[in-house]
């Protein structure tokens, strides 16, 4: 099991992410793309990595918007795996012109 990291500590290096306002420790990010194809392409890119590293985001997609929530269920909180995934998401999103 991975070691939990304090959400505030995790967010120090992730300026585009926020603490989840819900009932569990998690980080979230809202992304907006040019259109549905760009949003879906982004999700596909993230899904390929998620499957490879066996760490899957919770997310939703409506047209050009994608909402992402990261938490490590086994650790009941945020871990380095979430930080690594958030950084990959940030890089992929920037490459696709997300706002």
CNS distance restraints for C-alpha pairs under 8 A (distance, minus, plus):
assign (resid   1 and name CA) (resid  74 and name CA) 6.43 0.50 0.50
assign (resid   1 and name CA) (resid  75 and name CA) 6.26 0.50 0.50
assign (resid   2 and name CA) (resid  74 and name CA) 7.69 0.50 0.50
assign (resid   2 and name CA) (resid  75 and name CA) 6.11 0.50 0.50
assign (resid   2 and name CA) (resid  79 and name CA) 6.35 0.50 0.50
assign (resid   2 and name CA) (resid  80 and name CA) 7.66 0.50 0.50
assign (resid   3 and name CA) (resid  75 and name CA) 6.74 0.50 0.50
assign (resid   3 and name CA) (resid  79 and name CA) 5.96 0.50 0.50
assign (resid   3 and name CA) (resid  80 and name CA) 7.74 0.50 0.50
assign (resid   4 and name CA) (resid  75 and name CA) 6.14 0.50 0.50
assign (resid   4 and name CA) (resid  76 and name CA) 7.65 0.50 0.50
assign (resid   4 and name CA) (resid  77 and name CA) 5.77 0.50 0.50
assign (resid   4 and name CA) (resid  78 and name CA) 5.45 0.50 0.50
assign (resid   4 and name CA) (resid  79 and name CA) 4.75 0.50 0.50
assign (resid   4 and name CA) (resid  80 and name CA) 7.78 0.50 0.50
assign (resid   5 and name CA) (resid   9 and name CA) 6.85 0.50 0.50
assign (resid   5 and name CA) (resid  10 and name CA) 6.44 0.50 0.50
assign (resid   5 and name CA) (resid  77 and name CA) 7.35 0.50 0.50
assign (resid   5 and name CA) (resid  78 and name CA) 5.49 0.50 0.50
assign (resid   5 and name CA) (resid  79 and name CA) 5.24 0.50 0.50
assign (resid   5 and name CA) (resid  80 and name CA) 7.27 0.50 0.50
assign (resid   6 and name CA) (resid  10 and name CA) 6.22 0.50 0.50
assign (resid   6 and name CA) (resid  78 and name CA) 7.00 0.50 0.50
assign (resid   7 and name CA) (resid  11 and name CA) 6.18 0.50 0.50
assign (resid   7 and name CA) (resid  19 and name CA) 6.57 0.50 0.50
assign (resid   7 and name CA) (resid  25 and name CA) 6.72 0.50 0.50
assign (resid   7 and name CA) (resid  26 and name CA) 6.94 0.50 0.50
assign (resid   7 and name CA) (resid  27 and name CA) 7.16 0.50 0.50
assign (resid   7 and name CA) (resid  78 and name CA) 6.42 0.50 0.50
assign (resid   8 and name CA) (resid  12 and name CA) 6.59 0.50 0.50
assign (resid   8 and name CA) (resid  19 and name CA) 7.47 0.50 0.50
assign (resid  10 and name CA) (resid  14 and name CA) 7.16 0.50 0.50
assign (resid  10 and name CA) (resid  78 and name CA) 7.62 0.50 0.50
assign (resid  10 and name CA) (resid  83 and name CA) 6.71 0.50 0.50
assign (resid  11 and name CA) (resid  15 and name CA) 6.57 0.50 0.50
assign (resid  11 and name CA) (resid  17 and name CA) 6.59 0.50 0.50
assign (resid  11 and name CA) (resid  18 and name CA) 6.98 0.50 0.50
assign (resid  11 and name CA) (resid  19 and name CA) 7.61 0.50 0.50
assign (resid  11 and name CA) (resid  27 and name CA) 7.85 0.50 0.50
assign (resid  14 and name CA) (resid  86 and name CA) 7.60 0.50 0.50
assign (resid  14 and name CA) (resid  87 and name CA) 7.46 0.50 0.50
assign (resid  16 and name CA) (resid  29 and name CA) 6.66 0.50 0.50
assign (resid  17 and name CA) (resid  27 and name CA) 6.33 0.50 0.50
assign (resid  17 and name CA) (resid  28 and name CA) 5.51 0.50 0.50
assign (resid  17 and name CA) (resid  29 and name CA) 4.92 0.50 0.50
assign (resid  18 and name CA) (resid  27 and name CA) 5.54 0.50 0.50
assign (resid  18 and name CA) (resid  28 and name CA) 5.28 0.50 0.50
assign (resid  18 and name CA) (resid  29 and name CA) 6.40 0.50 0.50
assign (resid  19 and name CA) (resid  25 and name CA) 7.58 0.50 0.50
assign (resid  19 and name CA) (resid  26 and name CA) 6.16 0.50 0.50
assign (resid  19 and name CA) (resid  27 and name CA) 4.69 0.50 0.50
assign (resid  19 and name CA) (resid  28 and name CA) 6.24 0.50 0.50
assign (resid  20 and name CA) (resid  24 and name CA) 7.45 0.50 0.50
assign (resid  20 and name CA) (resid  25 and name CA) 6.64 0.50 0.50
assign (resid  20 and name CA) (resid  26 and name CA) 5.16 0.50 0.50
assign (resid  20 and name CA) (resid  27 and name CA) 5.11 0.50 0.50
assign (resid  20 and name CA) (resid  28 and name CA) 5.75 0.50 0.50
assign (resid  20 and name CA) (resid  69 and name CA) 7.60 0.50 0.50
assign (resid  24 and name CA) (resid  76 and name CA) 7.66 0.50 0.50
assign (resid  24 and name CA) (resid  77 and name CA) 7.05 0.50 0.50
assign (resid  25 and name CA) (resid  71 and name CA) 6.93 0.50 0.50
assign (resid  25 and name CA) (resid  76 and name CA) 7.27 0.50 0.50
assign (resid  25 and name CA) (resid  77 and name CA) 4.83 0.50 0.50
assign (resid  25 and name CA) (resid  78 and name CA) 6.32 0.50 0.50
assign (resid  26 and name CA) (resid  69 and name CA) 6.59 0.50 0.50
assign (resid  26 and name CA) (resid  70 and name CA) 5.58 0.50 0.50
assign (resid  26 and name CA) (resid  71 and name CA) 4.80 0.50 0.50
assign (resid  26 and name CA) (resid  77 and name CA) 6.11 0.50 0.50
assign (resid  26 and name CA) (resid  78 and name CA) 5.73 0.50 0.50
assign (resid  27 and name CA) (resid  69 and name CA) 5.70 0.50 0.50
assign (resid  27 and name CA) (resid  70 and name CA) 5.36 0.50 0.50
assign (resid  27 and name CA) (resid  71 and name CA) 6.81 0.50 0.50
assign (resid  27 and name CA) (resid  78 and name CA) 7.46 0.50 0.50
assign (resid  28 and name CA) (resid  67 and name CA) 7.33 0.50 0.50
assign (resid  28 and name CA) (resid  68 and name CA) 5.45 0.50 0.50
assign (resid  28 and name CA) (resid  69 and name CA) 4.43 0.50 0.50
assign (resid  28 and name CA) (resid  70 and name CA) 6.35 0.50 0.50
assign (resid  29 and name CA) (resid  67 and name CA) 6.03 0.50 0.50
assign (resid  29 and name CA) (resid  68 and name CA) 5.32 0.50 0.50
assign (resid  29 and name CA) (resid  69 and name CA) 6.77 0.50 0.50
assign (resid  30 and name CA) (resid  65 and name CA) 7.29 0.50 0.50
assign (resid  30 and name CA) (resid  66 and name CA) 6.00 0.50 0.50
assign (resid  30 and name CA) (resid  67 and name CA) 4.63 0.50 0.50
assign (resid  30 and name CA) (resid  68 and name CA) 6.40 0.50 0.50
assign (resid  31 and name CA) (resid  65 and name CA) 5.69 0.50 0.50
assign (resid  31 and name CA) (resid  66 and name CA) 5.22 0.50 0.50
assign (resid  31 and name CA) (resid  67 and name CA) 6.36 0.50 0.50
assign (resid  31 and name CA) (resid  93 and name CA) 7.77 0.50 0.50
assign (resid  31 and name CA) (resid  98 and name CA) 6.02 0.50 0.50
assign (resid  31 and name CA) (resid  99 and name CA) 5.70 0.50 0.50
assign (resid  32 and name CA) (resid  39 and name CA) 7.54 0.50 0.50
assign (resid  32 and name CA) (resid  64 and name CA) 5.70 0.50 0.50
assign (resid  32 and name CA) (resid  65 and name CA) 4.58 0.50 0.50
assign (resid  32 and name CA) (resid  66 and name CA) 6.51 0.50 0.50
assign (resid  32 and name CA) (resid  98 and name CA) 5.38 0.50 0.50
assign (resid  32 and name CA) (resid  99 and name CA) 5.13 0.50 0.50
assign (resid  33 and name CA) (resid  38 and name CA) 5.95 0.50 0.50
assign (resid  33 and name CA) (resid  39 and name CA) 5.60 0.50 0.50
assign (resid  33 and name CA) (resid  64 and name CA) 5.08 0.50 0.50
assign (resid  33 and name CA) (resid  65 and name CA) 6.34 0.50 0.50
assign (resid  33 and name CA) (resid  96 and name CA) 7.51 0.50 0.50
assign (resid  33 and name CA) (resid  97 and name CA) 6.61 0.50 0.50
assign (resid  33 and name CA) (resid  98 and name CA) 4.73 0.50 0.50
assign (resid  33 and name CA) (resid  99 and name CA) 6.55 0.50 0.50
assign (resid  34 and name CA) (resid  38 and name CA) 6.33 0.50 0.50
assign (resid  34 and name CA) (resid  39 and name CA) 7.70 0.50 0.50
assign (resid  34 and name CA) (resid  64 and name CA) 6.37 0.50 0.50
assign (resid  34 and name CA) (resid  97 and name CA) 7.55 0.50 0.50
assign (resid  34 and name CA) (resid  98 and name CA) 7.39 0.50 0.50
assign (resid  35 and name CA) (resid  39 and name CA) 6.45 0.50 0.50
assign (resid  35 and name CA) (resid  63 and name CA) 6.72 0.50 0.50
assign (resid  35 and name CA) (resid  64 and name CA) 4.67 0.50 0.50
assign (resid  36 and name CA) (resid  40 and name CA) 5.99 0.50 0.50
assign (resid  36 and name CA) (resid  63 and name CA) 4.81 0.50 0.50
assign (resid  36 and name CA) (resid  64 and name CA) 4.55 0.50 0.50
assign (resid  36 and name CA) (resid  65 and name CA) 7.88 0.50 0.50
assign (resid  37 and name CA) (resid  41 and name CA) 5.95 0.50 0.50
assign (resid  37 and name CA) (resid  64 and name CA) 7.78 0.50 0.50
assign (resid  38 and name CA) (resid  42 and name CA) 6.14 0.50 0.50
assign (resid  38 and name CA) (resid  64 and name CA) 7.29 0.50 0.50
assign (resid  38 and name CA) (resid  96 and name CA) 6.81 0.50 0.50
assign (resid  39 and name CA) (resid  43 and name CA) 6.31 0.50 0.50
assign (resid  39 and name CA) (resid  61 and name CA) 7.72 0.50 0.50
assign (resid  39 and name CA) (resid  63 and name CA) 7.47 0.50 0.50
assign (resid  39 and name CA) (resid  64 and name CA) 5.39 0.50 0.50
assign (resid  39 and name CA) (resid  65 and name CA) 6.65 0.50 0.50
assign (resid  39 and name CA) (resid  66 and name CA) 6.75 0.50 0.50
assign (resid  40 and name CA) (resid  44 and name CA) 6.13 0.50 0.50
assign (resid  41 and name CA) (resid  45 and name CA) 6.27 0.50 0.50
assign (resid  42 and name CA) (resid  46 and name CA) 6.32 0.50 0.50
assign (resid  42 and name CA) (resid  92 and name CA) 6.80 0.50 0.50
assign (resid  42 and name CA) (resid  93 and name CA) 6.73 0.50 0.50
assign (resid  42 and name CA) (resid  96 and name CA) 7.22 0.50 0.50
assign (resid  43 and name CA) (resid  47 and name CA) 5.94 0.50 0.50
assign (resid  44 and name CA) (resid  48 and name CA) 6.28 0.50 0.50
assign (resid  45 and name CA) (resid  49 and name CA) 6.79 0.50 0.50
assign (resid  45 and name CA) (resid  92 and name CA) 7.59 0.50 0.50
assign (resid  46 and name CA) (resid  50 and name CA) 6.01 0.50 0.50
assign (resid  46 and name CA) (resid  88 and name CA) 7.90 0.50 0.50
assign (resid  46 and name CA) (resid  89 and name CA) 6.76 0.50 0.50
assign (resid  46 and name CA) (resid  92 and name CA) 7.81 0.50 0.50
assign (resid  47 and name CA) (resid  51 and name CA) 6.03 0.50 0.50
assign (resid  47 and name CA) (resid  56 and name CA) 7.44 0.50 0.50
assign (resid  48 and name CA) (resid  52 and name CA) 6.32 0.50 0.50
assign (resid  49 and name CA) (resid  53 and name CA) 6.17 0.50 0.50
assign (resid  50 and name CA) (resid  54 and name CA) 5.57 0.50 0.50
assign (resid  50 and name CA) (resid  55 and name CA) 5.04 0.50 0.50
assign (resid  50 and name CA) (resid  56 and name CA) 5.01 0.50 0.50
assign (resid  50 and name CA) (resid  57 and name CA) 7.46 0.50 0.50
assign (resid  50 and name CA) (resid  85 and name CA) 7.96 0.50 0.50
assign (resid  51 and name CA) (resid  55 and name CA) 6.71 0.50 0.50
assign (resid  51 and name CA) (resid  56 and name CA) 6.95 0.50 0.50
assign (resid  55 and name CA) (resid  72 and name CA) 7.83 0.50 0.50
assign (resid  55 and name CA) (resid  81 and name CA) 7.36 0.50 0.50
assign (resid  56 and name CA) (resid  70 and name CA) 7.98 0.50 0.50
assign (resid  57 and name CA) (resid  68 and name CA) 6.53 0.50 0.50
assign (resid  57 and name CA) (resid  69 and name CA) 6.00 0.50 0.50
assign (resid  57 and name CA) (resid  70 and name CA) 5.36 0.50 0.50
assign (resid  57 and name CA) (resid  71 and name CA) 7.61 0.50 0.50
assign (resid  58 and name CA) (resid  68 and name CA) 5.91 0.50 0.50
assign (resid  58 and name CA) (resid  69 and name CA) 5.10 0.50 0.50
assign (resid  58 and name CA) (resid  70 and name CA) 6.42 0.50 0.50
assign (resid  59 and name CA) (resid  66 and name CA) 6.88 0.50 0.50
assign (resid  59 and name CA) (resid  67 and name CA) 5.33 0.50 0.50
assign (resid  59 and name CA) (resid  68 and name CA) 4.45 0.50 0.50
assign (resid  59 and name CA) (resid  69 and name CA) 6.04 0.50 0.50
assign (resid  60 and name CA) (resid  66 and name CA) 5.67 0.50 0.50
assign (resid  60 and name CA) (resid  67 and name CA) 5.29 0.50 0.50
assign (resid  60 and name CA) (resid  68 and name CA) 6.86 0.50 0.50
assign (resid  61 and name CA) (resid  65 and name CA) 5.63 0.50 0.50
assign (resid  61 and name CA) (resid  66 and name CA) 4.52 0.50 0.50
assign (resid  61 and name CA) (resid  67 and name CA) 6.53 0.50 0.50
assign (resid  62 and name CA) (resid  66 and name CA) 6.65 0.50 0.50
assign (resid  70 and name CA) (resid  78 and name CA) 7.33 0.50 0.50
assign (resid  70 and name CA) (resid  82 and name CA) 5.74 0.50 0.50
assign (resid  70 and name CA) (resid  86 and name CA) 7.66 0.50 0.50
assign (resid  71 and name CA) (resid  76 and name CA) 7.35 0.50 0.50
assign (resid  71 and name CA) (resid  77 and name CA) 5.42 0.50 0.50
assign (resid  71 and name CA) (resid  78 and name CA) 4.90 0.50 0.50
assign (resid  71 and name CA) (resid  79 and name CA) 7.24 0.50 0.50
assign (resid  71 and name CA) (resid  82 and name CA) 6.08 0.50 0.50
assign (resid  72 and name CA) (resid  76 and name CA) 5.98 0.50 0.50
assign (resid  72 and name CA) (resid  77 and name CA) 5.45 0.50 0.50
assign (resid  72 and name CA) (resid  78 and name CA) 5.65 0.50 0.50
assign (resid  72 and name CA) (resid  79 and name CA) 6.29 0.50 0.50
assign (resid  72 and name CA) (resid  81 and name CA) 7.42 0.50 0.50
assign (resid  72 and name CA) (resid  82 and name CA) 6.81 0.50 0.50
assign (resid  73 and name CA) (resid  77 and name CA) 6.62 0.50 0.50
assign (resid  75 and name CA) (resid  79 and name CA) 7.45 0.50 0.50
assign (resid  78 and name CA) (resid  82 and name CA) 6.04 0.50 0.50
assign (resid  78 and name CA) (resid  83 and name CA) 7.79 0.50 0.50
assign (resid  79 and name CA) (resid  83 and name CA) 6.70 0.50 0.50
assign (resid  80 and name CA) (resid  84 and name CA) 6.07 0.50 0.50
assign (resid  81 and name CA) (resid  85 and name CA) 6.16 0.50 0.50
assign (resid  82 and name CA) (resid  86 and name CA) 5.98 0.50 0.50
assign (resid  83 and name CA) (resid  87 and name CA) 6.22 0.50 0.50
assign (resid  84 and name CA) (resid  88 and name CA) 6.34 0.50 0.50
assign (resid  85 and name CA) (resid  89 and name CA) 6.08 0.50 0.50
assign (resid  86 and name CA) (resid  90 and name CA) 6.11 0.50 0.50
assign (resid  87 and name CA) (resid  91 and name CA) 6.29 0.50 0.50
assign (resid  88 and name CA) (resid  92 and name CA) 6.12 0.50 0.50
assign (resid  89 and name CA) (resid  93 and name CA) 5.88 0.50 0.50
assign (resid  90 and name CA) (resid  94 and name CA) 6.09 0.50 0.50
assign (resid  91 and name CA) (resid  95 and name CA) 6.26 0.50 0.50
assign (resid  92 and name CA) (resid  96 and name CA) 6.44 0.50 0.50
assign (resid  93 and name CA) (resid  97 and name CA) 6.24 0.50 0.50
assign (resid  93 and name CA) (resid  98 and name CA) 5.11 0.50 0.50
assign (resid  93 and name CA) (resid  99 and name CA) 7.97 0.50 0.50
assign (resid  94 and name CA) (resid  98 and name CA) 5.68 0.50 0.50
assign (resid  94 and name CA) (resid  99 and name CA) 7.93 0.50 0.50
